[in-house]
Amino acid sequence: MDELETVVEECADWQAGVEVERQSRLVRNVALVGRVSRNGHEYSEEALRSAARLYERKPVFLDHAADARRPQERSTRDLVGSVVNPRFSEGRIRGDIRVLDTESGRTFLALAESDTPGVGMSHVVLARRNGDGTAVNRIEDVISVDAVVGPATTTTFHESTSNADIDSADGPAADVAEEIAELREAVSRLSAERDELLARLADQEALERSRLFQNEWQTTAEDLGLPGFAVTGEFLTQLENAESDESRRSLIAERVQLLHRAGAEHPRSIERNGGPGGGNTGEDEEFVAAVRGFRAAASVLAG
């Protein structure tokens, strides 16, 4: 895949570890994005490490853009503030949010201080994914970070009450990793089956093309004067391997000429040739000519 596309990932439970400094209007230690999402997308550590700097001074809004196809078109009324001091820490990108003294800013501060369920942070980025679309290999740019209701993902893309909850072997992250592994195995198996079927289809199509070709050129050879017994399987294969239709017609013409020359040869026996002591009749000559012609044709074709 590796094509640049707009990726939207949401991050719930973002309040864990958050510190609100109302006087300075600063919300510290906000989780912006993590390694794995429940919808199957992964971010490599290298992708997150290299992308952390891209979040610096990026705008923070309430809710996503009204038109998802144009995420850059936002209203200033929805502006909360901007991200400062972004960094990669403990498997995720965190940042501090400097909040404006606006209605949207005050709403965000209230959300940050409360424990309102179903509220999460969601980043909108331009990114490149791997071949099967399950992993983000690189974040090229950050459009915005938005506070939204009803985030689509759960733990691992978001903060939990403790890192142990995230990294636990039997927690949601392990479930997601196991599901991803199973899906990848299924994709690999289906890909192998697809390749086998495509190979079998290609073989059948090649056989069908060869059959149609040979039927067509057998008719063409007979139309050009080559008797049916002379259009052998080997000769048809020779025609099929020729470079062009012109070359094929030349091969047919040469074969016709060989048959004519072989049929036109006179018998070499003195007796059958009407020489001294011959005494052969017209019927004898006709019989000998017929035998000679078929033997000569067979000899030429066999050669």
Secondary structure, 3 states (H helix, E strand, C coil): CCCEEEEEEEEECCCCCCEEECCCCEEEEEEEECCECCCCCEECHHHHHHHHHHHCCCEEEECCCCCCCCCCCCCHHHEEEEEEEEEEECCEEEEEEEECCCHHHHHHHHHHHCCCCCEEEEEEEEEEECCCCCEEEEEEEEEEEEEEECCCCCCCCCCCCCHHHHHCCCCHHHHHHHHHHHHHHHHHHHHHHHHHHHHHHHHHHHHHHHHHHHHHHHHHHHHCCCCHHHCCHHHHHHHHHCCCHHHHHHHHHHHHHHHHHHHHCCCCCCCCCCCCCCCCCHHHHHHHHHHHHHHHHHHHHHC
